[in-house]
């Protein structure tokens, strides 16, 4: 079987591949938020909305065990295909640092139920992933942890934020829209259809 092919959605070769028996099996996107377009009051409100559910804070090295546990519990929950696959964390990738920041939502009992990791390169930031424990979804926690990361990094001079994921993930599409991200890339993953 041929390896999947990932192309921009509007790539001219896409139509030819589809005529040759390739089919779109997944769609993905990229989006950007620039500092001058960020609504910091709105971001603060998105965090405040979950105050009765839990608290948001930046994650520390002392949280690595909880990060690894949440990552393991949600490893199979990422929609999409090869372009949006989540690589399970190891202790090194689960450890926050100045160039890899993490923000989490904790229950009143202190359980980590949502987190986002962001990679920083100068004044650019890119979300690596955001995840919420299954039974805690639909409460705004994923949006709140991303909002917290944006506010913290804006205050430190980050000027451009990138994110992306599966275009089949309605929750992340809605979350990114609420945060102010603008979709600027569309990708497709194609696989050869068996004759």
C-alpha positions as CSV (number, residue, x, y, z in Angstrom):
1,X,0.0,0.0,0.0
2,X,1.2,3.5,-0.8
3,X,2.1,6.0,1.9
4,X,-0.5,8.7,2.5
5,X,0.1,12.0,0.7
6,X,-0.5,15.4,2.5
7,X,-1.2,18.4,0.3
8,X,-2.6,21.9,0.5
9,X,-6.3,21.5,-0.2
10,X,-6.0,23.6,-3.3
11,X,-2.9,22.0,-4.7
12,X,-3.3,21.4,-8.5
13,X,-1.9,17.8,-8.2
14,X,-4.8,16.8,-5.9
15,X,-7.3,16.4,-8.7
16,X,-4.9,14.3,-10.7
17,X,-4.2,12.1,-7.7
18,X,-8.0,11.6,-7.2
19,X,-8.5,10.7,-10.8
20,X,-5.7,8.1,-10.3
21,X,-7.6,6.4,-7.4
22,X,-6.5,8.4,-4.4
23,X,-9.2,9.6,-1.9
24,X,-9.3,12.3,0.8
25,X,-9.3,10.5,4.1
26,X,-8.7,13.5,6.4
27,X,-8.7,17.2,6.4
28,X,-6.5,19.5,8.6
29,X,-6.0,23.2,9.1
30,X,-3.6,25.9,10.3
31,X,-4.7,29.1,11.9
32,X,-3.0,32.3,13.2
33,X,-3.6,34.9,15.8
34,X,-1.5,38.1,15.8
35,X,-0.9,40.0,19.0
36,X,-2.6,43.1,17.6
37,X,-5.7,41.1,16.9
38,X,-5.9,39.5,20.3
39,X,-8.8,40.6,22.5
40,X,-7.3,40.3,26.0
41,X,-10.6,41.1,27.8
42,X,-12.3,38.3,25.9
43,X,-9.5,35.9,26.7
44,X,-9.9,36.7,30.4
45,X,-13.6,36.2,30.2
46,X,-13.1,32.7,28.6
47,X,-11.0,31.8,31.6
48,X,-13.4,33.3,34.1
49,X,-16.3,31.2,32.6
50,X,-14.8,28.0,34.0
51,X,-14.1,29.3,37.5
52,X,-16.8,27.0,39.1
53,X,-15.4,24.0,37.2
54,X,-11.7,24.3,38.0
55,X,-8.8,26.6,38.1
56,X,-6.3,27.4,35.3
57,X,-2.6,27.7,36.0
58,X,0.8,27.4,34.2
59,X,2.1,23.8,34.6
60,X,5.5,23.2,36.3
61,X,8.1,20.4,36.4
62,X,6.3,19.1,39.5
63,X,3.3,18.4,37.3
64,X,5.0,16.0,34.9
65,X,3.5,12.9,36.5
66,X,0.0,14.3,36.1
67,X,0.8,15.5,32.5
68,X,1.9,12.0,31.6
69,X,-1.2,10.4,33.1
70,X,-3.6,12.8,31.3
71,X,-1.6,12.2,28.0
72,X,-1.9,8.4,28.4
73,X,-5.6,8.6,29.2
74,X,-6.4,10.7,26.1
75,X,-3.9,9.2,23.6
76,X,-6.5,7.6,21.4
77,X,-8.8,10.7,21.4
78,X,-7.2,12.7,18.6
79,X,-9.3,12.8,15.4
80,X,-7.7,12.9,11.9
81,X,-4.9,11.0,10.3
82,X,-1.2,11.1,9.9
83,X,-1.1,14.9,9.5
84,X,-2.6,15.5,13.0
85,X,-1.4,12.5,14.9
86,X,-0.4,13.2,18.5
87,X,2.9,11.7,19.5
88,X,2.6,10.3,23.1
89,X,4.7,12.3,25.6
90,X,7.8,11.1,27.3
91,X,9.1,12.7,30.5
92,X,11.3,15.1,28.5
93,X,8.4,16.4,26.3
94,X,6.1,16.5,29.3
95,X,8.4,18.9,31.2
96,X,7.7,22.6,30.7
97,X,10.6,24.9,29.9
98,X,11.2,28.5,28.8
99,X,10.8,27.3,25.2
100,X,8.0,24.8,25.8
101,X,5.2,26.2,28.0
102,X,2.2,24.4,29.4
103,X,-1.1,25.4,31.0
104,X,-3.6,23.2,32.7
105,X,-7.1,23.1,34.2
106,X,-7.3,21.5,37.6
107,X,-10.4,20.3,39.4
108,X,-11.1,21.6,43.0
109,X,-9.5,18.3,44.1
110,X,-6.3,19.1,42.1
111,X,-6.7,16.6,39.3
112,X,-5.3,17.8,35.9
113,X,-8.2,17.4,33.4
114,X,-7.1,19.7,30.5
115,X,-3.8,21.0,29.2
116,X,-2.2,22.8,26.3
117,X,1.5,22.8,25.4
118,X,3.0,25.6,23.3
119,X,6.4,25.8,21.7
120,X,8.1,29.2,21.7
121,X,10.6,30.5,19.2
122,X,11.5,34.1,19.8
123,X,8.3,36.1,19.4
124,X,6.5,33.2,17.7
125,X,4.4,30.5,19.5
126,X,2.9,27.3,18.1
127,X,0.4,25.1,20.0
128,X,1.7,21.6,20.0
129,X,-1.5,20.1,21.3
130,X,-4.5,20.8,23.6
131,X,-6.5,18.0,25.2
132,X,-9.3,17.6,27.7
133,X,-10.1,14.4,29.7
134,X,-13.2,12.8,28.0
135,X,-15.6,13.2,30.9
136,X,-14.7,16.9,31.3
137,X,-15.3,17.9,27.7
138,X,-17.9,20.5,26.7
139,X,-17.2,22.8,29.6
140,X,-14.9,25.3,28.0
141,X,-11.7,23.9,29.6
142,X,-9.7,23.5,26.4
143,X,-10.6,27.0,25.3
144,X,-9.7,28.3,28.8
145,X,-6.2,26.7,28.9
146,X,-5.5,28.1,25.4
147,X,-6.7,31.5,26.5
148,X,-4.4,31.4,29.6
149,X,-1.4,30.5,27.3
150,X,-2.2,33.4,25.0
151,X,-2.5,35.9,27.9
152,X,0.7,34.8,29.5
153,X,2.7,34.8,26.3
154,X,1.2,38.1,25.1
155,X,2.4,39.7,28.3
156,X,5.9,38.4,27.5
157,X,6.0,39.9,24.0
158,X,5.0,37.0,21.8
159,X,3.6,38.5,18.7
160,X,2.4,35.6,16.5
161,X,0.5,32.5,17.6
162,X,-0.1,29.4,15.3
163,X,-2.3,26.4,15.9
164,X,-3.8,23.7,13.8
165,X,-5.4,20.2,13.9
166,X,-8.0,18.1,12.4
167,X,-10.7,19.9,10.4
168,X,-13.0,17.2,11.6
169,X,-12.6,18.3,15.2
170,X,-15.6,20.6,15.7
171,X,-14.6,21.4,19.3
172,X,-11.1,22.7,18.4
173,X,-12.5,24.7,15.4
174,X,-15.1,26.4,17.7
175,X,-12.5,27.0,20.4
176,X,-10.0,28.6,18.0
177,X,-12.7,30.8,16.5
178,X,-13.7,31.9,20.0
179,X,-10.1,32.8,20.8
180,X,-9.7,34.9,17.7
181,X,-7.6,32.6,15.5
182,X,-8.1,33.0,11.7
183,X,-7.8,29.8,9.6
184,X,-5.3,30.4,6.9
185,X,-4.3,26.9,5.8
186,X,-6.3,23.9,4.6
187,X,-4.7,20.5,4.0
188,X,-5.9,17.1,2.8
189,X,-4.5,13.7,3.5
190,X,-5.0,11.3,0.5
191,X,-4.6,7.5,0.4
192,X,-4.8,5.2,-2.5
193,X,-8.2,3.4,-2.7
194,X,-8.0,-0.3,-3.1
195,X,-9.2,-1.3,-6.6
